[in-house]
């Protein structure tokens, strides 16, 4: 049987420990047995988020939690700043528009990080009329990581709450939620947390809770207040995704057993190995100025259809990577290196990329990318 390699920026591979735990008979959620699991998961998540703030859990995709942030933090007629530098920055704008929130958009060239000073300028010009600043940690569509620490220092001087989409970045790119004054962090289960899709998380600071209490938007299922009431007893106001929570409990044991900073260092090392492999093959990084450790975006050589390249790697070599989105469709490929993705997985992926490029007429020295990656993978740095 051909081995399959999943190197996409979500879903990512799931450890065997989680699969085994999720295969056990289902349990009822209104029991002390489940509440103990919920308590352990919530406590462990705080170590990964690097926060003492409340962390709310929802049965939804990450986008559901993004929408919940808009509905709970803002009110009709309020305004927000949105950093647009990729598909998921645009998603913040689209959600705000759905709620008739006036948005000031900072348009960033795709492949580049936002200049934090631009956010400061917009906040100063608004004179206190901004309710929230929305941005991403890792812009998954471009492979860019933003300077969240610097943005946090700026936003904390204003009444606006600072909201970060860390759905792809959490557990791969460093995020110091409390130290960097991030009021709200959104995450999901299917990326660095190594669990199948279906769970979303929101950490909420005291400053953000003040806005939640003042919000005038109607909300029911995604009401942060209901979720907090349940959290006080480690219970859920609605039926939770019991099996996914059990699996997440196992992956968090792995993450915190290794130590989140060690996980980040390992991810940083293998990301660097992939980037060196790309350069050794004569390819160009799409985001050289601020490459994320969660995912690497690579420009497809002139004359090659990136979508066809992705298909060939999957169909012939059993390696699934991601292509570009929107205006980048067919122009870039994206290789993830987060969570349970290993050195050997990536070496197989790089080897497949070499072979696929050769089949499309782009000549490379066989093994050049693999050798470059191996040198970094074995360096320990």
C-alpha positions as CSV (number, residue, x, y, z in Angstrom):
1,X,0.0,0.0,0.0
2,X,1.3,3.4,-0.9
3,X,2.1,5.6,2.1
4,X,0.1,8.8,2.1
5,X,1.7,12.1,3.5
6,X,-0.5,14.9,4.6
7,X,1.4,18.2,4.5
8,X,-1.4,20.7,4.2
9,X,-1.9,23.6,6.7
10,X,-5.0,22.0,8.0
11,X,-6.2,19.4,8.6
12,X,-2.8,18.1,9.8
13,X,-1.9,14.5,10.8
14,X,-3.4,13.2,14.0
15,X,-1.2,11.2,16.4
16,X,-2.0,7.6,17.0
17,X,-2.6,8.3,20.7
18,X,-5.5,10.6,19.8
19,X,-7.0,8.1,17.3
20,X,-6.9,5.3,19.9
21,X,-8.6,7.5,22.5
22,X,-11.3,8.6,20.1
23,X,-12.1,5.0,19.1
24,X,-13.3,4.2,22.7
25,X,-17.0,4.0,23.4
26,X,-18.7,7.4,23.6
27,X,-19.4,8.9,27.1
28,X,-22.2,11.2,28.2
29,X,-21.3,14.8,28.5
30,X,-23.4,15.6,31.6
31,X,-21.1,13.5,33.8
32,X,-18.2,14.1,36.1
33,X,-16.2,11.9,33.7
34,X,-16.6,14.4,30.9
35,X,-16.2,17.5,33.1
36,X,-12.8,16.2,34.2
37,X,-11.7,15.9,30.6
38,X,-13.0,19.4,29.8
39,X,-11.2,20.8,32.9
40,X,-7.9,19.1,31.9
41,X,-8.2,20.3,28.3
42,X,-9.0,23.9,29.2
43,X,-6.1,24.0,31.7
44,X,-3.7,22.5,29.2
45,X,-4.8,24.9,26.5
46,X,-3.8,27.9,28.7
47,X,-0.2,26.6,28.5
48,X,-0.3,26.5,24.7
49,X,-2.0,29.9,24.5
50,X,0.4,31.3,27.1
51,X,-2.4,32.9,28.9
52,X,-4.2,33.1,32.3
53,X,-7.4,34.4,30.5
54,X,-10.6,32.4,30.1
55,X,-10.6,30.0,27.1
56,X,-14.0,29.2,25.7
57,X,-14.6,26.1,23.5
58,X,-17.1,25.8,20.7
59,X,-18.1,22.9,18.5
60,X,-17.5,24.7,15.2
61,X,-14.8,25.5,12.7
62,X,-12.4,28.4,13.4
63,X,-14.5,30.7,11.2
64,X,-17.4,30.1,13.6
65,X,-15.2,31.4,16.4
66,X,-14.2,34.4,14.3
67,X,-17.8,35.3,13.7
68,X,-18.5,34.9,17.4
69,X,-15.8,37.5,18.2
70,X,-17.5,40.1,16.0
71,X,-20.9,39.3,17.5
72,X,-19.7,39.4,21.1
73,X,-17.2,42.2,21.1
74,X,-18.9,44.9,19.0
75,X,-22.3,46.6,18.7
76,X,-24.3,47.9,15.8
77,X,-22.8,51.1,14.4
78,X,-19.3,50.5,15.8
79,X,-16.1,50.4,13.7
80,X,-13.1,48.1,13.5
81,X,-9.7,48.0,11.9
82,X,-9.0,45.0,9.8
83,X,-5.5,44.0,8.5
84,X,-5.9,42.5,5.0
85,X,-2.9,40.7,3.7
86,X,-4.4,37.4,2.5
87,X,-7.5,35.3,2.3
88,X,-8.0,35.1,6.0
89,X,-7.4,38.7,6.7
90,X,-10.2,39.3,4.2
91,X,-12.4,36.9,6.1
92,X,-12.3,39.3,9.1
93,X,-13.6,42.1,6.8
94,X,-16.3,39.9,5.3
95,X,-17.6,38.9,8.8
96,X,-17.6,42.6,9.9
97,X,-19.5,43.5,6.7
98,X,-22.1,40.8,7.5
99,X,-22.7,42.6,10.8
100,X,-22.7,46.1,9.3
101,X,-19.5,47.0,11.2
102,X,-17.7,49.9,9.6
103,X,-14.3,48.7,8.7
104,X,-11.0,50.6,8.1
105,X,-8.9,48.1,6.1
106,X,-5.2,48.1,6.0
107,X,-4.4,46.6,2.7
108,X,-1.1,44.7,2.8
109,X,0.6,43.3,-0.3
110,X,0.1,39.5,-0.3
111,X,3.4,37.9,0.8
112,X,4.4,40.8,3.2
113,X,3.6,41.4,6.9
114,X,1.7,44.4,8.1
115,X,3.7,47.4,9.3
116,X,2.4,47.8,12.9
117,X,2.8,51.6,12.7
118,X,0.0,51.7,10.2
119,X,-2.3,50.3,12.8
120,X,-1.2,53.0,15.3
121,X,-1.8,55.7,12.7
122,X,-5.3,54.5,12.0
123,X,-6.1,54.3,15.7
124,X,-4.8,57.8,16.4
125,X,-6.7,59.2,13.5
126,X,-9.9,57.6,14.6
127,X,-9.6,59.3,18.0
128,X,-11.0,56.4,20.1
129,X,-13.8,55.5,17.7
130,X,-12.5,52.0,17.0
131,X,-13.9,49.0,18.9
132,X,-11.5,46.3,17.7
133,X,-8.4,45.5,15.7
134,X,-8.5,42.3,13.8
135,X,-5.5,40.6,12.3
136,X,-3.8,37.2,11.9
137,X,-0.8,35.6,13.5
138,X,0.0,33.4,10.5
139,X,-1.7,34.4,7.2
140,X,-2.2,30.8,6.0
141,X,-2.8,31.8,2.4
142,X,0.6,33.5,2.0
143,X,2.9,31.9,4.6
144,X,3.4,35.3,6.4
145,X,3.7,35.8,10.1
146,X,2.8,39.2,11.5
147,X,4.6,41.0,14.4
148,X,1.9,40.5,17.0
149,X,4.1,41.7,19.8
150,X,4.6,45.1,18.3
151,X,0.9,45.5,17.3
152,X,-0.1,44.6,20.9
153,X,2.1,47.3,22.3
154,X,0.3,49.8,20.1
155,X,-3.3,48.7,20.6
156,X,-3.1,48.4,24.4
157,X,-2.9,52.2,24.5
158,X,-6.4,52.5,23.1
159,X,-9.9,51.3,24.0
160,X,-10.0,48.9,21.1
161,X,-9.6,45.2,21.8
162,X,-6.8,43.4,19.9
163,X,-8.1,40.2,18.2
164,X,-5.8,37.7,16.6
165,X,-6.7,34.8,14.3
166,X,-4.2,32.2,15.4
167,X,-6.0,29.3,13.8
168,X,-3.0,28.2,11.8
169,X,-0.2,29.7,13.9
170,X,-1.0,28.4,17.4
171,X,1.5,25.8,18.4
172,X,3.8,26.6,15.4
173,X,4.6,30.4,15.5
174,X,5.2,31.9,18.9
175,X,2.3,33.8,20.5
176,X,2.7,35.3,24.0
177,X,-1.0,36.1,24.5
178,X,-0.7,37.8,27.9
179,X,2.8,39.3,27.5
180,X,1.9,40.8,24.1
181,X,-1.4,42.3,25.3
182,X,-3.6,40.2,23.0
183,X,-7.1,40.5,24.2
184,X,-8.7,37.7,22.1
185,X,-7.1,34.8,20.4
186,X,-9.0,32.5,18.0
187,X,-7.8,28.9,17.4
188,X,-9.1,25.6,16.1
189,X,-8.4,21.9,16.6
190,X,-7.2,20.8,13.2
191,X,-3.8,22.4,12.8
192,X,-1.0,22.7,15.5
193,X,-3.3,21.1,18.0
194,X,-3.3,17.9,15.9
195,X,-7.0,17.0,16.3
196,X,-9.6,16.5,13.5
197,X,-11.6,19.6,12.5
198,X,-14.6,20.5,14.6
199,X,-13.4,22.4,17.7
200,X,-12.8,26.2,18.0
201,X,-11.3,28.1,20.9
202,X,-11.4,31.8,22.0
203,X,-9.3,33.2,24.8
204,X,-10.9,36.3,26.3
205,X,-9.1,39.0,28.4
206,X,-10.7,41.1,31.1
207,X,-10.6,44.1,28.8
208,X,-12.5,42.0,26.2
209,X,-15.0,40.8,28.7
210,X,-16.0,44.4,29.3
211,X,-16.9,44.7,25.7
212,X,-18.8,41.4,25.7
213,X,-21.0,42.7,28.5
214,X,-21.7,45.9,26.5
215,X,-22.3,44.3,23.1
216,X,-25.8,44.9,21.7
217,X,-25.7,42.2,19.0
218,X,-28.1,39.3,19.4
219,X,-26.4,35.9,19.8
220,X,-27.5,32.6,21.1
221,X,-25.2,29.5,20.5
222,X,-22.1,31.6,20.2
223,X,-22.8,33.8,23.3
224,X,-19.5,34.1,25.2
225,X,-21.5,34.8,28.4
226,X,-23.2,31.4,28.2
227,X,-19.9,29.7,27.5
228,X,-18.3,31.4,30.5
229,X,-21.1,30.3,32.8
230,X,-20.6,26.7,31.7
231,X,-16.8,27.0,32.1
232,X,-17.2,27.9,35.8
233,X,-18.4,24.3,36.3
234,X,-16.4,22.8,33.4
235,X,-19.6,22.2,31.6
236,X,-21.0,23.2,28.2
237,X,-24.2,25.1,27.6
238,X,-24.9,22.9,24.6
239,X,-23.8,19.4,23.5
240,X,-20.0,19.4,23.0
241,X,-18.0,17.3,20.5
242,X,-17.2,14.7,23.1
243,X,-15.0,12.5,21.0
244,X,-12.9,15.4,19.7
245,X,-12.4,16.7,23.2
246,X,-11.1,13.3,24.2
247,X,-8.7,13.3,21.3
248,X,-7.6,16.8,22.1
249,X,-6.8,15.8,25.6
250,X,-4.3,13.3,24.2
251,X,-2.6,15.7,21.8
252,X,-2.3,18.3,24.6
253,X,-0.6,15.7,26.7
254,X,2.0,15.3,23.9
255,X,2.4,19.1,23.4
256,X,2.8,19.9,27.1
257,X,4.8,16.8,27.7
258,X,7.4,18.1,25.2
259,X,6.8,21.7,26.3
260,X,5.3,24.4,24.1
261,X,8.6,26.2,23.7
262,X,10.3,23.0,22.6
263,X,7.5,22.4,20.1
264,X,7.9,25.9,18.7
265,X,11.7,25.4,18.5
266,X,11.2,22.0,16.7
267,X,8.7,23.6,14.3
268,X,11.0,26.5,13.6
269,X,13.9,24.1,12.8
270,X,11.9,22.0,10.3
271,X,10.4,25.1,8.7
272,X,13.9,26.4,8.2
273,X,14.9,23.1,6.6
274,X,12.0,23.3,4.2
275,X,12.9,26.8,3.2
276,X,16.6,25.8,2.6
277,X,15.3,22.9,0.5
278,X,13.2,25.3,-1.6
279,X,16.3,27.5,-2.2
280,X,18.4,24.5,-3.1
281,X,15.9,23.6,-5.8
282,X,16.2,27.1,-7.3
283,X,12.7,28.0,-6.2
284,X,11.6,31.3,-4.7
285,X,9.8,31.8,-1.4
286,X,6.6,33.8,-1.6
287,X,7.1,35.5,1.7
288,X,10.9,35.9,2.3
289,X,10.6,38.9,4.6
290,X,8.5,37.2,7.3
291,X,8.1,33.5,6.7
292,X,5.8,31.7,9.1
293,X,6.9,28.5,10.8
294,X,3.5,27.0,10.4
295,X,3.5,26.9,6.6
296,X,5.9,27.7,3.7
297,X,4.5,29.3,0.5
298,X,6.6,28.7,-2.6
299,X,6.3,30.4,-6.0
300,X,5.7,27.9,-8.8
301,X,8.2,28.1,-11.7
302,X,7.1,30.0,-14.8
303,X,5.2,27.8,-17.2
304,X,4.1,25.2,-14.6
305,X,0.5,25.1,-13.4
306,X,0.6,24.9,-9.6
307,X,-2.8,23.1,-9.4
308,X,-1.5,20.4,-11.7
309,X,1.7,20.1,-9.6
310,X,-0.4,19.6,-6.5
311,X,-2.5,17.0,-8.2
312,X,0.5,15.1,-9.5
313,X,2.2,15.0,-6.1
314,X,-1.0,13.6,-4.5
315,X,-2.0,11.1,-7.2
316,X,1.4,9.7,-8.1
317,X,3.5,10.2,-5.0
318,X,0.9,10.2,-2.2
319,X,2.0,13.6,-0.9
320,X,-0.8,16.1,-0.3
321,X,0.2,19.8,-0.2
322,X,-1.9,22.9,-0.7
323,X,-2.1,25.2,-3.6
324,X,-2.7,28.9,-3.8
325,X,-6.0,30.6,-3.1
326,X,-7.8,33.5,-4.9
327,X,-5.4,35.4,-7.2
328,X,-2.6,33.0,-6.1
329,X,-4.4,29.9,-7.5
330,X,-1.9,28.0,-9.7
331,X,0.9,30.3,-8.8
332,X,2.1,29.1,-5.4
333,X,2.2,25.8,-3.4
334,X,2.0,25.6,0.3
335,X,3.8,23.1,2.5
336,X,2.9,22.8,6.2
337,X,5.3,21.8,9.0
338,X,3.3,22.0,12.1
339,X,1.9,19.6,14.7
340,X,2.5,15.9,14.0
341,X,4.3,16.5,10.7
342,X,7.8,15.0,11.1
343,X,11.2,15.4,9.5
344,X,10.8,12.2,7.6
345,X,7.3,13.3,6.3
346,X,8.9,16.5,5.0
347,X,11.8,14.7,3.4
348,X,9.3,12.5,1.5
349,X,7.4,15.6,0.5
350,X,10.5,17.3,-0.8
351,X,11.6,14.2,-2.7
352,X,8.2,14.1,-4.3
353,X,8.4,17.7,-5.2
354,X,11.7,17.2,-6.9
355,X,10.3,14.3,-9.0
356,X,7.1,16.2,-9.9
357,X,9.0,19.3,-11.0
358,X,11.2,17.2,-13.2
359,X,8.2,15.6,-14.8
360,X,6.9,19.2,-15.6
361,X,10.3,19.9,-17.3
362,X,11.8,21.9,-14.5
363,X,15.2,20.3,-14.1
364,X,16.7,20.0,-10.6
365,X,19.6,18.0,-9.3
366,X,18.0,14.9,-7.8
367,X,18.3,15.0,-4.0
368,X,19.4,18.6,-3.8
369,X,16.4,19.7,-1.8
370,X,16.5,16.6,0.4
371,X,20.2,17.2,1.2
372,X,19.6,20.8,2.1
373,X,16.7,19.9,4.4
374,X,18.6,17.1,6.1
375,X,21.4,19.4,7.0
376,X,19.1,21.6,8.9
377,X,17.0,18.8,10.4
378,X,20.1,17.1,11.9
379,X,21.7,20.3,13.1
380,X,19.6,20.6,16.2
381,X,19.2,24.3,15.8
